[in-house]
Amino acid sequence: MTSVNEKRRTDRYTVEAPILCSYFNMPVSSSAKAINYGQDGMDFVSDMAFHLGSAVLIQVKNGSSHQKIPENTTMMRQTALAEVRWCKSISENPVRYQIGVKYYESWY
């Protein structure tokens, strides 16, 4: 069985950072927690499921006293537009999902 880690092209870094996430161009956002990140994407946990292939906007909540971000955060984007690559249920009570996203390329 091939693990998700074997498909990654870049390293991932463990993080515990509060984020806001929403479907792109939707006014409603959900609080979530980033659990790892890399140059190409991020995994986060949310109480909201996201559809595969959809575009999501992710924003790191700055200034939180609970934020635990490693010193090496050069690749962690503070605001990102990304594509949902996978979404899986990780608990039923409370309802929680783990979502993996791949950042869209920046063309500037």
N, C-alpha and C positions, 0 to 999 in steps of 0.2 A: 504494500500500500504506500503510495506517495504522500508525504506530508506537505502541508501548505508551505512550510519553511523551505522545502527543496525547490519550489517553484520561484522563489524570490531571487531577484538579481542583485539586490543590495541588502546590507545588514539592517536589522531592526534593533531599536533601543527601547527598553522598558521605560514606561512613564506612568504617572498617575496624575492626570491633568483634567480639570473640569472644562468641558467644551459645550458650545451650543451647536446644534445641527438641525438642518431643515432641508426639505426639498428645495432646489434652486427656484427662485422667484415665488416662493410661498411665504406668506406672512407669519405662519405659525412655526415656532422652533421648539425643540425639545432639549432639555438639559441631558448631558451624557458625560461619560468619562473616557478619555483616551487611555488606552492601556499599552500601546506600543506604536512606534512610528519609524519611518525610514525615508529615504530620499524619494521613493516612488509612491508611498501611501501610508496608511494608518489603520489600526484596528481600534474600535471603541465599543463601549457597552452603553445601551440605551433602553428605555422602556418603550420605544417606538420602533417598529420594524420598517425597513426600507426596501423597496422593490429592486430586484436585480437590474442593472443597467441604468438606473435612474441617476440624475445629477443631484448631488447634495452640496450644500454650503456648510462649511465647518469653520467655527471661530473659537479660538482659545479664550477662555474667560480669564482676563488678566487681573492681577491684584488680589487673587484669592489667597487667604492665609493657609488654605488646605492644599495648595498647589505644590506638587513635588516633582519638579522637572530636573533631570540631570544637567550637569554643567555643559555637556556637549549637546546643544540644541540647535546647531547650525542648520540642520535639515528639517527641524520641526516648524512647519508653517503656522503662522499665527492666524491666517485666514486662508482657506483653500476651497477650491471647487474640485470635486472628485466624482468618480463613477463608482457606484456600488458594485463590487465584484462578488460578494457573498453575504448572506445574512442567515444566522441560525439562532434558534431559541436556546437559551441557556438556563432559564428557570421559568416556572409557571406562577409561583406565588412568592414574591411579586414577579410580574411578567418582565423579563429582561431578554434582550437580544444582543448578540455580538455581531458586529458588522465590520467587514473589511472593505476598504476603498482604495482606489488607485487615483492619484492626483492627475488632473488633466494637465497637459503640457502647457507651459507658458510660452507665448509667442511674441514676447517683447524683449 
